Amino acid sequence: MQAARDDEDHGERSDATAATRNIFLVGMMGAGKSSVGKLLARHLGKTFYDSDHVIESRTGVKIPIIFELEGEAGFRAREAAVIEELSALDDVVLATGGGAVLNPRNRELLKARGIVVYLRASVNELWSRTRHDRNRPLLQTQDPYARLCELHAQRDPLYRATADLVVDSGRQSVQALGRTIAEQLALRWKQSA
């Protein structure tokens, strides 16, 4: 297979086949992007990245500290730079932060550079997974459940518009979810071959 190269104008892939070998996971906090992403990468022989973990590694602090010092806008700028960089790699599985889809450029890059999988979960499922997690700065409010509902209502249409594949992450185990996604991706790749 010919190596993919970046287009000089927009950084988009010129080799669509290479681009479709990247898998980008989007979805709300608590949807399972990191857990499923690690499993998928291992199963498919790809390199796994979590954009939030890369940001934390580079700054030396946790996401809530970045929010505290730089605000959400500062964090989103860092997130956009990391997504631009990591989505340009080949043969990766990238778990994005829950709010990554808020940036139109992020959505554009993810769609152009790989297959976007939306791990969808209901607000109640997300709440049961995140309610005790203090590492979620957007939920540190008087009414975190109401905030989670707002975020879900705002982001769900963006996830759906960006995704090539929507998978319900609600009641499946991580292993079952990983198998389901791997099977659907294999079918997609076979059809495009």
Buried (B, 14 or more C-beta within 10 A) or exposed (E): EEEBEEEEEEBBBEBEEBBBBBBBBBBBBBBBBBBBBBBBBEBBEBEBBBBBBBBBEEBEEBBBBBBBEBEBEEBBEBBBEBBBEBBBBBBBBBBBBBBBBBBEEBBBBBBBBBBBBBBBBBBEBBBEBBEEEEEBBBBEEEEBBEBBBBBBEEBBEBBEEBBBBBBBBBEBEBEEBBBBBBEBBEEBEEEEE
